[in-house]
Amino acid sequence: MELVALLVIVIIVGALLGAKSLGGTIRTGCGCISLVIIVGIILIGLRMNTSDSNTNFEVIQHCKTYTKPDINSEVNGSVNAGVEIYVEDKDKYNYFYEVETNSGDKYYILKENLRSFE
């Protein structure tokens, strides 16, 4: 029954797109539906990629914060265990997360010091 419904949809789509014969109608309908499915899969994949880059983290141990994403950069403070931190792009650096404060200042924390809520 599902195959008959699919065939009817393919024929309707093909006819709406202006095919002149039954074979052309089916070919055009299948091509259009395939194109819609492929574009849908691409859009879903892109949406999944962008939504995963933002994450909330919890500090698991008292740790230092740095002025640059480099262990040899200047230490500009520390964060206590249990604090929740929002990271906008978790894949931006290999070993650090970039954190922005409410005032717009940025500091960096080693990834090993944070745990994701996911």
DSSP file (Angstrom, degrees, kcal/mol; ACC not computed):
  #  RESIDUE AA STRUCTURE BP1 BP2  ACC     N-H-->O    O-->H-N    N-H-->O    O-->H-N    TCO  KAPPA ALPHA  PHI   PSI    X-CA   Y-CA   Z-CA
    1    1 A M     >        0   0    0      0, 0.0     4,-2.0     0, 0.0     5,-0.1   0.000 360.0 360.0 360.0 -39.2    0.0    0.0    0.0
    2    2 A E  H  >  +     0   0    0      1,-0.2     4,-2.4     2,-0.2     5,-0.2   0.878 360.0  53.3 -65.3 -36.4    2.9    2.4    0.8
    3    3 A L  H  > S+     0   0    0      2,-0.2     4,-2.5     1,-0.2    -1,-0.2   0.879 107.6  50.7 -66.6 -36.7    4.5    1.7   -2.6
    4    4 A V  H  > S+     0   0    0      2,-0.2     4,-2.3     1,-0.2    -1,-0.2   0.917 111.0  48.7 -65.6 -42.2    1.2    2.6   -4.4
    5    5 A A  H  X S+     0   0    0     -4,-2.0     4,-2.2     2,-0.2    -2,-0.2   0.906 111.7  49.6 -63.5 -41.4    1.0    5.9   -2.4
    6    6 A L  H  X S+     0   0    0     -4,-2.4     4,-2.6     2,-0.2    -2,-0.2   0.907 110.2  50.6 -63.1 -42.0    4.6    6.7   -3.2
    7    7 A L  H  X S+     0   0    0     -4,-2.5     4,-2.5     2,-0.2    -2,-0.2   0.900 109.6  50.5 -63.1 -40.7    4.0    6.0   -6.9
    8    8 A V  H  X S+     0   0    0     -4,-2.3     4,-2.5     2,-0.2    -1,-0.2   0.916 111.1  48.4 -63.1 -43.1    1.0    8.3   -6.9
    9    9 A I  H  X S+     0   0    0     -4,-2.2     4,-2.7     2,-0.2     5,-0.2   0.919 111.5  50.2 -63.0 -43.4    3.0   11.1   -5.2
   10   10 A V  H  X S+     0   0    0     -4,-2.6     4,-2.6     1,-0.2    -2,-0.2   0.917 112.2  47.3 -61.3 -43.7    5.8   10.6   -7.8
   11   11 A I  H  X S+     0   0    0     -4,-2.5     4,-2.6     2,-0.2    -2,-0.2   0.911 112.6  48.8 -65.5 -42.3    3.4   10.8  -10.7
   12   12 A I  H  X S+     0   0    0     -4,-2.5     4,-2.5     2,-0.2    -2,-0.2   0.937 113.5  46.2 -63.2 -46.5    1.6   13.9   -9.2
   13   13 A V  H  X S+     0   0    0     -4,-2.7     4,-1.5     1,-0.2    -2,-0.2   0.929 113.9  49.0 -62.4 -45.0    5.0   15.7   -8.7
   14   14 A G  H  <>S+     0   0    0     -4,-2.6     5,-1.7    -5,-0.2    -1,-0.2   0.895 112.1  48.4 -61.2 -40.9    6.2   14.7  -12.2
   15   15 A A  H ><5S+     0   0    0     -4,-2.6     3,-1.5     1,-0.2    -1,-0.2   0.893 108.8  53.3 -67.1 -39.6    3.0   15.9  -13.8
   16   16 A L  H 3<5S+     0   0    0     -4,-2.5    -1,-0.2     1,-0.3    -2,-0.2   0.802 104.5  56.6 -65.1 -27.5    3.1   19.2  -11.9
   17   17 A L  T 3<5S-     0   0    0     -4,-1.5    -1,-0.3    -5,-0.2    -2,-0.2   0.449 123.0-104.5 -86.0   0.6    6.6   19.7  -13.2
   18   18 A G  T < 5 +     0   0    0     -3,-1.5    -3,-0.2     1,-0.2    -2,-0.1   0.733  55.3 167.4  92.8  23.8    5.4   19.4  -16.8
   19   19 A A      < -     0   0    0     -5,-1.7    -1,-0.2     1,-0.1     6,-0.1  -0.421  25.8-150.1 -69.4 150.6    6.5   16.0  -18.0
   20   20 A K  S    S+     0   0    0     -2,-0.1     2,-0.3     2,-0.0    -1,-0.1   0.658  70.3  34.8-101.0 -18.8    4.8   14.9  -21.3
   21   21 A S  S  > S-     0   0    0      1,-0.1     4,-2.7     0, 0.0     5,-0.2  -0.830  84.6-106.0-130.7 170.5    4.7   11.1  -21.0
   22   22 A L  H  > S+     0   0    0     -2,-0.3     4,-2.5     2,-0.2     5,-0.2   0.917 121.9  47.7 -62.6 -43.2    4.1    8.5  -18.2
   23   23 A G  H  > S+     0   0    0      1,-0.2     4,-2.6     2,-0.2    -1,-0.2   0.911 113.8  47.1 -63.4 -42.2    7.8    7.6  -18.3
   24   24 A G  H  > S+     0   0    0      2,-0.2     4,-2.7     1,-0.2     5,-0.2   0.868 110.5  53.2 -66.2 -36.4    8.8   11.2  -18.2
   25   25 A T  H  X S+     0   0    0     -4,-2.7     4,-2.5     2,-0.2    -2,-0.2   0.931 112.4  43.4 -63.8 -46.3    6.4   11.9  -15.4
   26   26 A I  H  X S+     0   0    0     -4,-2.5     4,-2.7     2,-0.2     5,-0.2   0.924 115.3  49.1 -66.3 -43.8    7.8    9.1  -13.3
   27   27 A R  H  X S+     0   0    0     -4,-2.6     4,-2.2    -5,-0.2    -2,-0.2   0.925 114.5  44.8 -61.7 -45.5   11.4   10.1  -14.1
   28   28 A T  H  X S+     0   0    0     -4,-2.7     4,-2.3     2,-0.2    -2,-0.2   0.909 113.9  49.5 -65.9 -43.1   10.8   13.8  -13.3
   29   29 A G  H  X S+     0   0    0     -4,-2.5     4,-2.6    -5,-0.2     5,-0.2   0.912 111.9  47.7 -62.9 -44.0    8.9   13.0  -10.1
   30   30 A C  H  X S+     0   0    0     -4,-2.7     4,-2.6     1,-0.2     5,-0.2   0.910 112.4  50.1 -64.0 -41.4   11.6   10.6   -8.8
   31   31 A G  H  X S+     0   0    0     -4,-2.2     4,-2.2    -5,-0.2    -2,-0.2   0.913 112.4  46.5 -63.3 -42.1   14.3   13.2   -9.6
   32   32 A C  H  X S+     0   0    0     -4,-2.3     4,-2.3     2,-0.2    -2,-0.2   0.929 114.1  46.6 -66.9 -45.3   12.5   15.9   -7.8
   33   33 A I  H  X S+     0   0    0     -4,-2.6     4,-2.3     2,-0.2    -2,-0.2   0.901 112.1  51.4 -65.2 -39.6   11.8   13.8   -4.7
   34   34 A S  H  X S+     0   0    0     -4,-2.6     4,-2.5    -5,-0.2    -1,-0.2   0.912 109.7  50.3 -61.5 -42.2   15.4   12.6   -4.7
   35   35 A L  H  X S+     0   0    0     -4,-2.2     4,-2.5     1,-0.2     5,-0.2   0.910 110.0  49.6 -62.9 -42.9   16.6   16.1   -4.8
   36   36 A V  H  X S+     0   0    0     -4,-2.3     4,-2.2     2,-0.2    -1,-0.2   0.903 111.7  49.1 -62.8 -41.5   14.3   17.2   -1.9
   37   37 A I  H  X S+     0   0    0     -4,-2.3     4,-2.3     2,-0.2    -2,-0.2   0.922 111.9  48.2 -64.9 -44.1   15.5   14.2    0.2
   38   38 A I  H  X S+     0   0    0     -4,-2.5     4,-2.2     2,-0.2    -2,-0.2   0.927 112.5  47.6 -63.9 -45.3   19.2   15.0   -0.5
   39   39 A V  H  X S+     0   0    0     -4,-2.5     4,-2.5     1,-0.2    -1,-0.2   0.900 111.3  52.5 -62.7 -40.0   18.8   18.7    0.3
   40   40 A G  H  X S+     0   0    0     -4,-2.2     4,-2.3    -5,-0.2    -2,-0.2   0.906 108.8  49.0 -61.6 -43.0   16.9   17.8    3.5
   41   41 A I  H  X S+     0   0    0     -4,-2.3     4,-2.3     2,-0.2    -1,-0.2   0.904 111.5  49.8 -64.1 -41.4   19.7   15.5    4.6
   42   42 A I  H  X S+     0   0    0     -4,-2.2     4,-2.4     2,-0.2    -2,-0.2   0.931 111.5  48.3 -63.2 -45.4   22.3   18.2    4.0
   43   43 A L  H  X S+     0   0    0     -4,-2.5     4,-2.3     1,-0.2    -2,-0.2   0.895 111.2  49.9 -63.6 -40.2   20.3   20.7    6.0
   44   44 A I  H  X S+     0   0    0     -4,-2.3     4,-2.2     2,-0.2    -1,-0.2   0.914 111.0  50.4 -63.7 -42.2   19.8   18.4    8.9
   45   45 A G  H  X S+     0   0    0     -4,-2.3     4,-1.9     1,-0.2    -2,-0.2   0.908 111.3  47.6 -62.5 -42.4   23.6   17.6    8.9
   46   46 A L  H  X S+     0   0    0     -4,-2.4     4,-2.0     1,-0.2    -1,-0.2   0.891 111.3  51.1 -65.5 -39.3   24.4   21.3    8.9
   47   47 A R  H  X S+     0   0    0     -4,-2.3     4,-1.8     1,-0.2    -2,-0.2   0.889 109.1  50.6 -65.8 -38.9   22.0   22.0   11.7
   48   48 A M  H  X S+     0   0    0     -4,-2.2     4,-1.1     1,-0.2    -1,-0.2   0.883 109.4  52.3 -66.9 -37.7   23.4   19.2   13.8
   49   49 A N  H  < S+     0   0    0     -4,-1.9     4,-0.4     1,-0.2     3,-0.3   0.923 111.9  43.7 -64.1 -45.3   26.9   20.6   13.3
   50   50 A T  H >< S+     0   0    0     -4,-2.0     3,-0.8     1,-0.2     4,-0.3   0.834 110.1  54.5 -73.4 -31.9   26.1   24.1   14.4
   51   51 A S  H >< S+     0   0    0     -4,-1.8     3,-0.6     1,-0.2    -1,-0.2   0.765 103.0  57.9 -74.4 -22.4   24.0   23.1   17.4
   52   52 A D  T 3< S+     0   0    0     -4,-1.1    -1,-0.2    -3,-0.3    -2,-0.2   0.601  89.4  73.2 -82.0 -10.4   26.8   21.0   18.9
   53   53 A S  T <  S+     0   0    0     -3,-0.8    37,-2.2    -4,-0.4     2,-0.5   0.699  87.0  68.2 -80.5 -17.2   29.4   23.8   19.0
   54   54 A N    <   +     0   0    0     -3,-0.6     2,-0.3    -4,-0.3    34,-0.2  -0.888  66.1 161.9-104.3 129.5   27.7   25.6   22.0
   55   55 A T  E     -A   87   0A   0     32,-2.3    32,-2.9    -2,-0.5     2,-0.4  -0.997  36.5-129.6-148.5 148.3   27.8   23.8   25.4
   56   56 A N  E     -A   86   0A   0     -2,-0.3    61,-1.9    30,-0.2    62,-0.3  -0.831  32.4-171.0 -95.0 137.6   27.4   24.4   29.1
   57   57 A F  E     -AB  85 116A   0     28,-3.7    28,-3.0    -2,-0.4     2,-0.4  -0.848  17.8-141.4-126.2 160.8   30.2   23.1   31.2
   58   58 A E  E     -AB  84 115A   0     57,-2.6    57,-2.4    -2,-0.3     2,-0.4  -0.986  25.7-120.9-121.3 135.5   30.9   22.6   34.9
   59   59 A V  E     - B   0 114A   0     24,-2.5    23,-3.4    -2,-0.4    55,-0.2  -0.632  24.1-169.3 -74.2 124.3   34.3   23.3   36.5
   60   60 A I        +     0   0    0     53,-2.6     2,-0.3    -2,-0.4    -1,-0.2   0.651  67.4  15.0 -93.4 -16.4   35.4   20.0   38.1
   61   61 A Q  S    S-     0   0    0     52,-0.8    -1,-0.2    19,-0.1    18,-0.1  -0.991  93.2 -84.5-153.1 152.8   38.4   21.3   40.0
   62   62 A H        +     0   0    0     -2,-0.3     2,-0.3    -3,-0.1    18,-0.2  -0.378  62.7 173.9 -56.4 128.3   39.8   24.7   41.0
   63   63 A C  E     -C   79   0B   0     16,-2.3    16,-2.6    -2,-0.1     2,-0.2  -0.939  31.8-107.3-143.3 161.6   41.8   25.9   38.0
   64   64 A K  E     -C   78   0B   0     -2,-0.3    46,-0.4    14,-0.2     2,-0.4  -0.508  25.0-141.5 -83.6 153.4   43.8   28.8   36.5
   65   65 A T  E     -C   77   0B   0     12,-2.4    11,-2.1    -2,-0.2    12,-0.9  -0.928  16.8-150.6-114.3 146.1   42.5   31.0   33.7
   66   66 A Y  E     -CD  75 108B   0     42,-2.6    42,-2.1    -2,-0.4     9,-0.2  -0.777  21.0-134.3-118.3 157.6   44.9   32.3   31.1
   67   67 A T  S    S+     0   0    0      7,-2.1     8,-0.1    -2,-0.3    39,-0.1   0.713  94.9  24.0 -81.2 -21.7   45.0   35.4   28.9
   68   68 A K  S    S-     0   0    0      2,-0.3     2,-2.6     6,-0.3     5,-0.2  -0.926  93.8 -97.9-136.8 159.9   45.7   33.4   25.7
   69   69 A P  S    S+     0   0    0      0, 0.0     2,-0.3     0, 0.0    26,-0.2  -0.316  93.0  99.7 -77.2  60.3   45.1   29.8   24.7
   70   70 A D  S >  S-     0   0    0     -2,-2.6     3,-1.9     4,-0.1    -2,-0.3  -0.984  72.7-138.5-148.5 131.0   48.6   28.9   25.7
   71   71 A I  T 3  S+     0   0    0     -2,-0.3    -1,-0.1     1,-0.3    39,-0.0   0.743 106.9  54.3 -63.0 -23.4   49.9   27.2   28.8
   72   72 A N  T 3  S+     0   0    0      2,-0.1    -1,-0.3    -3,-0.0     3,-0.1   0.412  88.7 103.7 -91.6   1.6   52.9   29.6   28.9
   73   73 A S  S <  S-     0   0    0     -3,-1.9     2,-0.1    -5,-0.2     0, 0.0  -0.234  87.1 -71.8 -77.7 173.5   50.7   32.8   28.7
   74   74 A E        -     0   0    0      1,-0.1    -7,-2.1    -8,-0.1     2,-0.5  -0.404  42.7-127.6 -69.1 135.8   49.9   35.0   31.7
   75   75 A V  E     +C   66   0B   0     -9,-0.2    -9,-0.3    -2,-0.1    -1,-0.1  -0.742  27.8 178.8 -81.9 125.9   47.6   33.6   34.4
   76   76 A N  E     -     0   0B   0    -11,-2.1     2,-0.3    -2,-0.5   -10,-0.2   0.316  55.7 -45.4-114.7   8.9   44.9   36.2   35.0
   77   77 A G  E     -C   65   0B   0    -12,-0.9   -12,-2.4     2,-0.0     2,-0.3  -0.992  55.4-101.5 162.0-162.6   42.8   34.5   37.6
   78   78 A S  E     -C   64   0B   0     -2,-0.3     2,-0.4   -14,-0.3   -14,-0.2  -0.971  13.7-139.1-151.9 164.2   41.2   31.2   38.7
   79   79 A V  E     -C   63   0B   0    -16,-2.6   -16,-2.3    -2,-0.3     2,-0.1  -0.992  22.3-127.9-129.8 136.2   37.8   29.5   38.8
   80   80 A N    >   -     0   0    0     -2,-0.4     3,-1.2   -18,-0.2   -21,-0.2  -0.441  34.7 -91.5 -81.8 156.3   36.4   27.4   41.6
   81   81 A A  T 3  S+     0   0    0      1,-0.2   -21,-0.2   -21,-0.1    -1,-0.1  -0.343 108.4  33.0 -63.0 144.7   35.0   23.9   41.3
   82   82 A G  T 3  S+     0   0    0    -23,-3.4    -1,-0.2     1,-0.3     2,-0.2   0.294  81.2 134.4  92.7  -9.0   31.3   23.7   40.7
   83   83 A V    <   -     0   0    0     -3,-1.2   -24,-2.5   -24,-0.1     2,-0.4  -0.534  53.1-130.5 -75.6 138.1   31.0   26.9   38.6
   84   84 A E  E     -A   58   0A   0    -26,-0.2     2,-0.4    -2,-0.2   -26,-0.2  -0.758  26.5-172.1 -90.6 135.4   28.9   26.6   35.5
   85   85 A I  E     -A   57   0A   0    -28,-3.0   -28,-3.7    -2,-0.4     2,-0.5  -0.985  16.9-143.1-131.6 137.2   30.5   28.0   32.3
   86   86 A Y  E     -A   56   0A   0     -2,-0.4     2,-0.5   -30,-0.2    14,-0.5  -0.886  14.2-164.5-100.2 126.2   29.0   28.6   28.8
   87   87 A V  E     -A   55   0A   0    -32,-2.9   -32,-2.3    -2,-0.5     3,-0.3  -0.953   6.9-162.9-112.8 123.1   31.4   27.9   25.9
   88   88 A E  S    S+     0   0    0     10,-0.5     2,-0.4    -2,-0.5    -1,-0.1   0.909  84.2  18.3 -74.2 -43.2   30.3   29.3   22.6
   89   89 A D    >   -     0   0    0      9,-0.3     3,-1.4     1,-0.1     9,-0.4  -0.840  64.3-178.7-132.8  95.8   32.6   27.3   20.3
   90   90 A K  T 3  S+     0   0    0    -37,-2.2     3,-0.2    -2,-0.4    -1,-0.1   0.661  82.0  52.3 -72.3 -15.3   34.0   24.2   22.1
   91   91 A D  T 3  S+     0   0    0    -38,-0.2    -1,-0.3     1,-0.2     6,-0.1   0.269  77.8  99.4-102.6  11.4   36.1   23.1   19.1
   92   92 A K  S <  S+     0   0    0     -3,-1.4     2,-0.3   -39,-0.1    -1,-0.2   0.878  89.5  25.9 -67.4 -39.0   37.9   26.4   18.5
   93   93 A Y  S    S-     0   0    0      3,-0.5    -1,-0.1    -4,-0.3     5,-0.1  -0.882  72.2-131.5-125.8 156.7   41.1   25.3   20.3
   94   94 A N  S    S+     0   0    0     -2,-0.3    -1,-0.1     1,-0.1    -2,-0.0   0.907 101.5  12.3 -73.8 -43.0   42.7   21.9   20.9
   95   95 A Y  S    S+     0   0    0    -26,-0.2    16,-2.6    16,-0.1    17,-0.4   0.471 119.7  59.3-117.4  -4.9   43.5   22.2   24.6
   96   96 A F  E     -E  110   0B   0     14,-0.3    -3,-0.5    15,-0.1     2,-0.4  -0.889  61.1-141.7-127.7 154.8   41.6   25.3   25.8
   97   97 A Y  E     -E  109   0B   0     12,-2.7    12,-2.0    -2,-0.3     2,-0.6  -0.949  22.1-134.6-108.8 138.1   38.0   26.6   26.0
   98   98 A E  E     -E  108   0B   0     -2,-0.4   -10,-0.5    -9,-0.4     2,-0.4  -0.827  24.3-170.5 -92.9 125.6   37.4   30.3   25.3
   99   99 A V  E     -E  107   0B   0      8,-2.9     8,-2.4    -2,-0.6     2,-0.5  -0.957   8.8-154.0-120.1 133.5   35.1   31.8   27.9
  100  100 A E  E     -E  106   0B   0    -14,-0.5     6,-0.2    -2,-0.4   -14,-0.2  -0.917  12.3-141.8-109.4 131.0   33.6   35.3   27.6
  101  101 A T    >   -     0   0    0      4,-3.1     3,-1.6    -2,-0.5    -1,-0.0  -0.282  31.9 -99.9 -80.5 171.5   32.6   37.2   30.7
  102  102 A N  T 3  S+     0   0    0      1,-0.3    -1,-0.1     2,-0.1    -2,-0.0   0.804 124.2  55.9 -61.6 -29.7   29.5   39.4   30.9
  103  103 A S  T 3  S-     0   0    0      2,-0.1    -1,-0.3     1,-0.0    -3,-0.0   0.485 122.4-105.3 -83.5  -1.9   31.7   42.5   30.4
  104  104 A G  S <  S+     0   0    0     -3,-1.6     2,-0.1     1,-0.3    -2,-0.1   0.379  74.9 137.3  96.6  -4.4   33.1   41.1   27.1
  105  105 A D        -     0   0    0     -5,-0.1    -4,-3.1     1,-0.0     2,-0.4  -0.460  42.6-142.9 -73.9 149.6   36.5   40.1   28.4
  106  106 A K  E     + E   0 100B   0     -6,-0.2     2,-0.3    -2,-0.1    -6,-0.2  -0.909  22.0 171.0-115.7 142.4   37.8   36.7   27.3
  107  107 A Y  E     - E   0  99B   0     -8,-2.4    -8,-2.9    -2,-0.4     2,-0.4  -0.930  23.4-128.6-140.3 168.1   39.8   34.1   29.2
  108  108 A Y  E     -DE  66  98B   0    -42,-2.1   -42,-2.6    -2,-0.3     2,-0.4  -0.943  15.4-169.1-126.5 138.8   40.9   30.6   28.5
  109  109 A I  E     - E   0  97B   0    -12,-2.0   -12,-2.7    -2,-0.4   -44,-0.1  -0.969  33.4-105.1-126.2 140.4   40.6   27.4   30.6
  110  110 A L  E >   - E   0  96B   0    -46,-0.4     3,-1.7    -2,-0.4   -14,-0.3  -0.405  27.0-129.9 -61.9 137.5   42.2   24.0   30.0
  111  111 A K  G >  S+     0   0    0    -16,-2.6     3,-1.6     1,-0.3    -1,-0.1   0.806 103.4  67.4 -61.0 -31.0   39.7   21.5   28.7
  112  112 A E  G 3  S+     0   0    0    -17,-0.4    -1,-0.3     1,-0.3   -16,-0.1   0.666  94.3  59.4 -65.9 -14.9   40.7   18.9   31.2
  113  113 A N  G <  S+     0   0    0     -3,-1.7   -53,-2.6   -53,-0.1   -52,-0.8   0.493  98.4  68.4 -91.8  -4.0   39.3   21.1   34.0
  114  114 A L  E <   -B   59   0A   0     -3,-1.6     2,-0.4   -55,-0.2   -55,-0.2  -0.864  59.9-158.1-120.3 151.6   35.7   21.2   32.6
  115  115 A R  E     -B   58   0A   0    -57,-2.4   -57,-2.6    -2,-0.3     2,-0.1  -0.993  22.7-124.2-127.0 134.2   32.9   18.6   32.3
  116  116 A S  E     -B   57   0A   0     -2,-0.4   -59,-0.2   -59,-0.2   -61,-0.0  -0.438   6.9-139.2 -75.9 148.4   30.1   18.9   29.8
  117  117 A F              0   0    0    -61,-1.9    -1,-0.1     1,-0.2   -60,-0.1   0.566 360.0 360.0 -80.0  -9.6   26.5   18.7   31.0
  118  118 A E              0   0    0    -62,-0.3    -1,-0.2     0, 0.0   -61,-0.1   0.483 360.0 360.0 -67.6 360.0   25.5   16.6   28.0
